[in-house]
Amino acid sequence: MSLQHFLADQLQDKQQLLDLIEQAIDIKTNPSKYAQALAGKSIVMLFEKPSLRTHISFDIGIQKLGGHSLYIGQQNGQLGERERVSDVAKNLACWSDAIVARVFKQSVLDEMAEHAGIPVINALSDLYHPCQALADYMALTETFGSVENLNIAYIGDGNNVSNSLMLMGSILGANVTVITPTGYEPDPVLVSTAQDLAEKSGAKLTISTDIEDAKNQQVIYTDTWISMGDDTKVEQLLEKFMPYQINSQLMAKAGATAVMHCQPAHLEQEITTEVFDSEQSIAFLQAENRMWAQNSVLVSLFK
């Protein structure tokens, strides 16, 4: 299995994703086997948005593979403003072997991949968070043995995390339900793409604004209601979103045995402290797996 880039969930097929998850579990289990996988490789991490988990998991993960990473933060401003994205990509390709980019716009990543001539990894964009989804489905594979026919409900804001969760889940054969307040539904184009992928895999995708649809679920997933850079007043959001809070009553009603959160968690908003800190929570397994899943992508890019 080899990859050219890792830009969006639907650009990989089912076997590629299964191979990435299997390899991630192997890297996690046998890290010494991969200790020189990136020997002599330099990876640039270009971040328009700040980060805790993404930054550190890539940085330390690259070191564990024997590679070298260089972090470039926001000091150069938004990509495409100071100089063309294509010029940035070509310059970085002069010195580095791959680019990990966390950006505001997916179009920037696509342009970078078009011109760089080296692998580009999506560390988050406005549309997708494929590294998160890969880590999530790795965690679910470890927890349940398989994600095939697993019932997963994402409840909250229709955003890049929910987009990737429904796209990757639809490819892998998981039954994903996305429940949001009215006006916060996932991108309709991506919903249509996910529906097509679900039909192909035999999975079921449900898009709803009714919290009562959170039933017969094995897994409940949520994310912050306030995305980074969103200046919407908290009071306005809370009024719309509080009926969608993940709490012990909702978990019991859904019949779920696991709860997921990509973090940072705003406790007592999208999820109660009780549920987040409970034995049902696999949030920190997700966080740990960010490194192993991303390392699997990196290894595959250089095979």
C-alpha positions as CSV (number, residue, x, y, z in Angstrom):
1,M,0.0,0.0,0.0
2,S,1.4,3.4,-1.0
3,L,-0.1,6.9,-0.9
4,Q,0.8,10.0,-2.9
5,H,-1.0,12.5,-0.5
6,F,-3.4,12.3,2.4
7,L,-5.8,15.2,1.7
8,A,-9.4,14.0,2.1
9,D,-11.1,10.9,3.4
10,Q,-12.9,9.9,0.2
11,L,-9.6,9.9,-1.8
12,Q,-8.7,6.5,-0.2
13,D,-10.7,3.3,-0.8
14,K,-11.8,0.8,1.8
15,Q,-8.8,-1.4,1.5
16,Q,-6.3,1.5,1.8
17,L,-8.0,2.7,4.9
18,L,-8.1,-0.8,6.5
19,D,-4.4,-1.2,5.6
20,L,-3.6,2.1,7.2
21,I,-5.5,1.2,10.4
22,E,-3.8,-2.3,10.5
23,Q,-0.4,-0.7,10.0
24,A,-1.1,1.9,12.7
25,I,-1.9,-0.8,15.2
26,D,1.3,-2.6,14.2
27,I,3.4,0.6,14.6
28,K,1.8,1.1,18.1
29,T,2.5,-2.5,19.0
30,N,6.0,-2.8,17.5
31,P,7.4,0.7,17.4
32,S,11.1,-0.4,17.2
33,K,10.3,-2.1,13.8
34,Y,9.6,1.3,12.4
35,A,12.3,3.3,14.2
36,Q,14.1,4.1,11.0
37,A,11.1,4.4,8.6
38,L,11.7,8.1,8.1
39,A,15.5,8.1,8.5
40,G,17.0,11.0,6.5
41,K,13.6,12.5,5.9
42,S,12.6,16.1,6.9
43,I,9.0,17.0,7.3
44,V,7.7,20.6,7.4
45,M,4.7,21.3,9.6
46,L,3.0,24.4,8.3
47,F,0.2,25.5,10.7
48,E,-2.1,28.5,10.1
49,K,-4.1,27.4,13.1
50,P,-2.7,26.6,16.6
51,S,-2.9,23.1,17.9
52,L,-2.0,20.9,20.9
53,R,-2.7,17.3,19.8
54,T,-2.0,17.7,16.1
55,H,1.3,19.6,16.6
56,I,2.7,17.3,19.3
57,S,1.5,14.0,17.9
58,F,3.1,14.8,14.5
59,D,6.3,16.2,16.0
60,I,7.0,13.3,18.4
61,G,5.6,10.8,15.9
62,I,8.1,11.8,13.2
63,Q,10.9,11.6,15.7
64,K,9.8,8.0,16.6
65,L,10.1,7.1,12.9
66,G,13.6,8.5,12.8
67,G,12.8,11.6,10.8
68,H,13.2,15.3,11.5
69,S,10.3,17.8,11.7
70,L,10.3,21.6,11.4
71,Y,7.3,23.6,12.8
72,I,6.3,26.8,11.0
73,G,3.5,28.7,12.9
74,Q,1.5,31.7,12.2
75,Q,4.4,34.2,11.9
76,N,4.2,34.2,8.1
77,G,0.5,35.0,8.0
78,Q,-2.2,33.2,6.1
79,L,-1.0,31.1,3.2
80,G,-1.5,32.9,-0.1
81,E,-1.3,36.4,1.2
82,R,2.4,37.1,1.5
83,E,3.2,34.9,-1.5
84,R,1.4,32.5,-3.7
85,V,0.6,29.1,-2.3
86,S,2.3,27.5,-5.3
87,D,5.5,29.4,-4.5
88,V,5.4,28.3,-0.9
89,A,4.9,24.7,-1.9
90,K,7.8,24.8,-4.5
91,N,10.1,26.4,-2.0
92,L,9.4,23.9,0.7
93,A,9.9,21.1,-1.8
94,C,13.5,22.3,-2.3
95,W,14.4,21.4,1.2
96,S,11.9,19.0,2.7
97,D,10.4,15.6,1.9
98,A,6.8,16.1,2.9
99,I,4.4,18.9,4.1
100,V,2.0,18.6,7.0
101,A,-0.4,21.5,6.7
102,R,-3.2,22.7,9.1
103,V,-5.1,25.4,7.1
104,F,-8.2,27.5,7.0
105,K,-9.1,26.4,3.4
106,Q,-9.1,23.0,1.7
107,S,-8.3,24.8,-1.5
108,V,-4.9,25.8,-0.1
109,L,-4.0,22.2,0.5
110,D,-5.2,21.1,-2.9
111,E,-3.1,23.8,-4.6
112,M,-0.1,22.9,-2.4
113,A,-0.4,19.2,-3.4
114,E,-0.7,20.2,-7.1
115,H,2.6,22.2,-7.1
116,A,4.8,20.7,-4.3
117,G,5.9,17.5,-6.0
118,I,6.2,16.0,-2.5
119,P,3.6,14.4,-0.3
120,V,1.1,16.7,1.5
121,I,-0.9,15.7,4.5
122,N,-4.1,17.4,5.7
123,A,-3.7,18.1,9.4
124,L,-7.1,19.9,9.3
125,S,-8.9,22.2,6.9
126,D,-12.4,23.8,6.8
127,L,-13.8,20.7,5.2
128,Y,-11.9,17.7,6.5
129,H,-9.9,16.3,9.4
130,P,-8.8,12.9,8.0
131,C,-6.0,12.3,10.5
132,Q,-8.6,12.6,13.3
133,A,-11.0,10.2,11.6
134,L,-8.3,7.7,11.0
135,A,-7.3,7.8,14.6
136,D,-11.0,7.5,15.6
137,Y,-11.6,4.4,13.5
138,M,-8.4,2.9,14.8
139,A,-9.6,3.4,18.3
140,L,-13.0,1.9,17.4
141,T,-11.3,-1.1,15.8
142,E,-9.3,-1.7,19.0
143,T,-12.4,-1.2,21.2
144,F,-14.9,-3.2,19.1
145,G,-12.8,-5.5,17.0
146,S,-14.2,-4.0,13.7
147,V,-16.1,-1.0,12.6
148,E,-18.2,-2.9,10.0
149,N,-21.9,-2.3,10.9
150,L,-20.9,-0.4,14.0
151,N,-23.6,2.2,14.9
152,I,-22.0,5.6,15.6
153,A,-23.9,8.8,16.3
154,Y,-22.2,12.2,16.0
155,I,-24.1,14.8,17.9
156,G,-23.4,18.6,17.7
157,D,-22.0,20.9,15.1
158,G,-21.8,19.8,11.5
159,N,-18.1,20.6,10.9
160,N,-14.9,19.2,9.5
161,V,-14.7,16.5,12.2
162,S,-18.2,15.2,11.4
163,N,-17.6,15.4,7.7
164,S,-14.5,13.1,8.0
165,L,-16.3,10.8,10.4
166,M,-19.2,10.2,8.1
167,L,-17.1,10.0,4.9
168,M,-14.6,7.5,6.4
169,G,-17.3,5.6,8.2
170,S,-19.3,5.3,5.0
171,I,-16.3,3.8,3.2
172,L,-15.5,1.4,6.0
173,G,-19.1,0.2,6.4
174,A,-20.0,1.8,9.7
175,N,-23.5,3.1,10.2
176,V,-23.1,6.8,10.9
177,T,-25.9,9.1,12.2
178,V,-25.1,12.8,12.2
179,I,-27.5,14.8,14.5
180,T,-27.2,18.6,14.6
181,P,-29.4,21.6,15.4
182,T,-31.2,23.1,12.4
183,G,-28.9,25.3,10.5
184,Y,-25.8,23.4,11.6
185,E,-26.1,20.4,9.3
186,P,-23.0,19.0,7.5
187,D,-22.0,20.2,4.0
188,P,-24.7,18.9,1.6
189,V,-22.2,18.1,-1.1
190,L,-20.2,15.9,1.3
191,V,-23.4,14.3,2.6
192,S,-24.2,13.3,-1.0
193,T,-20.7,11.9,-1.4
194,A,-21.0,10.0,1.8
195,Q,-24.4,8.6,0.8
196,D,-22.9,7.2,-2.4
197,L,-20.0,5.7,-0.4
198,A,-22.4,4.1,2.1
199,E,-24.4,2.5,-0.7
200,K,-21.2,1.0,-2.1
201,S,-20.1,-0.4,1.3
202,G,-23.6,-1.4,2.5
203,A,-23.5,1.0,5.3
204,K,-26.3,3.3,6.4
205,L,-25.9,7.1,6.7
206,T,-28.5,9.2,8.5
207,I,-28.6,13.0,8.7
208,S,-31.0,14.4,11.3
209,T,-31.8,17.5,13.5
210,D,-33.9,15.4,15.9
211,I,-32.1,14.3,19.1
212,E,-34.6,11.5,19.4
213,D,-32.8,9.7,16.5
214,A,-29.9,9.0,19.0
215,K,-31.1,5.5,19.7
216,N,-29.7,2.0,19.2
217,Q,-26.2,3.4,19.0
218,Q,-23.0,1.7,20.2
219,V,-20.9,4.9,20.1
220,I,-21.7,8.6,20.7
221,Y,-19.3,11.2,19.4
222,T,-19.3,14.9,20.0
223,D,-17.0,17.9,19.3
224,T,-16.9,21.5,20.6
225,W,-19.8,23.7,19.6
226,I,-17.5,26.7,19.0
227,S,-15.0,26.1,16.2
228,M,-11.6,27.8,16.3
229,G,-12.0,31.3,14.9
230,D,-15.7,31.4,15.3
231,D,-16.8,34.7,16.9
232,T,-20.5,33.7,17.5
233,K,-21.7,34.6,20.9
234,V,-21.6,31.7,23.3
235,E,-25.0,32.5,24.7
236,Q,-26.6,32.2,21.3
237,L,-25.0,28.9,20.7
238,L,-25.8,27.4,24.1
239,E,-29.5,28.2,23.5
240,K,-29.5,26.2,20.3
241,F,-27.1,23.4,21.3
242,M,-27.9,22.5,24.9
243,P,-30.6,20.0,24.0
244,Y,-27.8,18.2,22.1
245,Q,-25.5,17.8,25.1
246,I,-24.0,14.4,25.7
247,N,-24.9,13.4,29.3
248,S,-25.6,10.2,31.2
249,Q,-29.3,10.3,30.3
250,L,-28.6,10.5,26.6
251,M,-25.9,7.7,26.8
252,A,-28.4,5.4,28.5
253,K,-31.2,6.3,26.1
254,A,-29.0,5.6,23.1
255,G,-27.7,2.4,24.6
256,A,-24.1,3.4,23.8
257,T,-21.1,1.8,25.6
258,A,-18.5,4.3,24.3
259,V,-18.3,8.1,24.0
260,M,-15.8,9.9,21.8
261,H,-14.5,13.5,21.7
262,C,-11.7,14.8,19.6
263,Q,-10.9,17.5,22.2
264,P,-10.5,20.2,23.4
265,A,-13.6,19.5,25.4
266,H,-15.7,22.3,26.8
267,L,-17.1,20.5,29.8
268,E,-20.7,21.1,30.8
269,Q,-21.4,22.4,27.3
270,E,-21.2,19.7,24.6
271,I,-20.5,17.0,27.1
272,T,-20.8,16.6,30.9
273,T,-17.7,16.2,33.0
274,E,-19.3,13.0,34.4
275,V,-19.5,11.3,30.9
276,F,-16.2,12.7,29.7
277,D,-14.3,11.3,32.7
278,S,-16.2,8.0,32.7
279,E,-15.0,4.6,31.8
280,Q,-17.1,4.8,28.7
281,S,-14.9,7.6,27.3
282,I,-12.2,6.7,24.8
283,A,-11.2,10.3,24.2
284,F,-7.6,9.8,25.3
285,L,-7.3,6.6,23.3
286,Q,-8.3,8.7,20.3
287,A,-5.7,11.3,21.3
288,E,-3.0,8.7,21.6
289,N,-3.9,7.1,18.3
290,R,-3.5,10.4,16.5
291,M,0.3,9.8,16.6
292,W,0.1,6.1,15.5
293,A,-2.5,6.8,12.8
294,Q,-0.4,9.7,11.4
295,N,2.7,7.6,11.6
296,S,1.0,5.0,9.5
297,V,0.2,7.7,6.9
298,L,3.8,8.9,6.9
299,V,5.2,5.4,6.5
300,S,2.8,4.7,3.6
301,L,3.7,8.0,1.8
302,F,7.4,6.9,1.7
303,K,6.9,3.2,0.8
